[in-house]
């Protein structure tokens, strides 16, 4: 079942950070067509904010 637009799960900041770093190092390892790594596709707004060079409050404590 798909989530409603306003009911996104809380960000797993540590998991998102790890998934983005893994994806940057070896993008061919992930089945993007199948929306993997999942944590990246569950939280598109923070990913886009990072890509735009903006700060993401949930990730600031991770350094």
N, C-alpha and C positions, 0 to 999 in steps of 0.2 A: 504494500500500500504506500502511496506517495504521501509525503508530508505537505501540509498546507504551507503557503508562502511565509507566514509569520510564525511558524512553529518549528524553527530549526533547532537541532540539538545543540547543547552547549559545546563550545570549542574545546577539543582536547589539544591544547596548545603544544604540549610536548610531542604528541603524535603527529600533528600537522607539521611541525618543524622538521621532525625526522623524515616524514614522507616527502616533503619538498626537497630536502637535501639529498635523499636517495634518488629521487626523480631527476634532480639536476646532474648527479654523477652518472647514472645509467638509465636514461629515459627508455631505451629499447626493451628493458626488462619488464615494463608494465603494459598491461592490456588496456590502453586508454579507451579503446572502443567499448570496453566493458566497465568503464568508469573506475579504473584503478590507477593510482592508489585511492581507495575509497575516501579516506579522511580529506583529501584534496577536493574531491567532487562534492562532499557534504558541506563544505564551507567555502564557496566560491568568492564571497565578498572579501574575506581576509587575504585570500590568494591574490585577488585583483588589486587590493590595496598595496600589498607588498610589491607587486609587479609595477605599480605606478610610483613606487618610492615613498609611499605614505607609511606612517607608523600604525601598528596594530596593537591597541592596548593589551589584548590578551597575550601577545607574544613579547611584550617589552620586558617582562621579568626573566625571560629566557636568555636574553643577551644576543 
